[in-house]
Every structure is written in C-alpha cells, then in structure tokens.
C-alpha cells in the first residue's frame, strides 16, 4: 500500500538524510525535497524575512501545494512518497489536508537545540551549507517546530540516534505516524 509521509523538523535536524533513508526502505519509494520548488524559480522568488510578507506567504503556500500535489501524484502511481520540508504550525495541518485520508503520515524530528547547533556547525564545516544566519537561530527555529500540534503524527527526539536508528523507530511506530 502506498503512503505519503511528511518529515519535518528544524533546519539541521536530519530531515534530508532521514527522508532519503525512509524512502529507500520501500519497494517503490520517492523522496521529494520541498525546498526544490523555490530553487527552480530562476528569478522573482522571495523568502522568509524579505520585506513583502504577503508575497513571501503566497510563494510559501505555492511551495507547499506543489510538494503535496507531487506526493499525491506519486502515491497514485503506486509509490510511497516521503516529502521533507520546513513546514511548521498550522501549515502542517494544511499540507496534510491536501493528502487523501488513509495515506497521511507525519514525522517531526525534534532533537535538542544544542544538538541541532552542533549538526549545523558540522554541516557548515563539511559542506559549507549554512542553516542559521541574520539572527535566525536554532532556538527560534525550534519554537517554530513547537508551534505544530503535538497530537499529530510521530514526534521523535533524535538527539542520541543515528539516521538509521531514527528510520527504524519510524517504521516500528508507523501507527503513531499515521494521521487520519
């Protein structure tokens, strides 16, 4: 049976790695990186923190609609689809609402803030990728994650887990991840 999974959490919480490994555990698995939808825009995309807040919100909604639509399309073709993105608070419910009942799964990765900071520092050192800048911190991002309803899906403190251990836990607790 196909399913649609949303894996969210703070930046540098391990979403990309976990989502890729999770998708790889299914016979027909797809990993959709939600952030790609804005990267495909050659010009004109505005981001969180830019001055035109209405346009930022409009484009963020577009990104979320596109990732949900792609996930549902893959699921309709028989693929279990894992979408990974920075989606928090009421946006999570809106995103899940675009996915048919019976397919919805949510995983929120929530390691401790100090662990996120250490992972981000390591990622900066090895890849040059920077998650936090201009006053936006891991602690602020964690507050955004915390704005998501805690009774939805599976929440995991991955502070002391490898990515493979996290995926094992997700699959062991699949019923808790199901949102219906």
C-alpha positions, 0 to 999 in steps of 0.5 A: 500500500502506498503512503505519503509521509511528511518529515519535518523538523528544524533546519539541521535536524536530519530531515534530508538524510532521514527522508532519503533513508525512509524512502529507500526502505520501500519497494517503490519509494520517492523522496521529494525535497520541498525546498526544490520548488523555490530553487527552480524559480530562476528569478522573482522568488522571495523568502522568509524575512524579505520585506513583502510578507504577503508575497513571501506567504503566497510563494510559501503556500505555492511551495507547499501545494506543489510538494503535496500535489507531487506526493499525491501524484506519486502515491497514485502511481503506486509509490510511497512518497516521503516529502521533507520540508520546513513546514511548521504550525498550522501549515502542517495541518494544511499540507496534510489536508491536501493528502487523501485520508488513509495515506497521511503520515507525519514525522517531526524530528525534534532533537535538542537545540544544542544538538541541532547547533552542533549538526549545523556547525558540522554541516557548515564545516563539511559542506559549507551549507549554512542553516542559521544566519541574520539572527535566525537561530536554532532556538527560534527555529525550534519554537517554530517546530513547537508551534505544530500540534503535538497530537499529530503524527510521530514526534521523535527526539533524535538527539542520541540516534543515528539516521538509521536508528531514527528510520527504524523507530519510524517504521516500528511506530508507523501507527503513531505516524499515521494521521487520519 
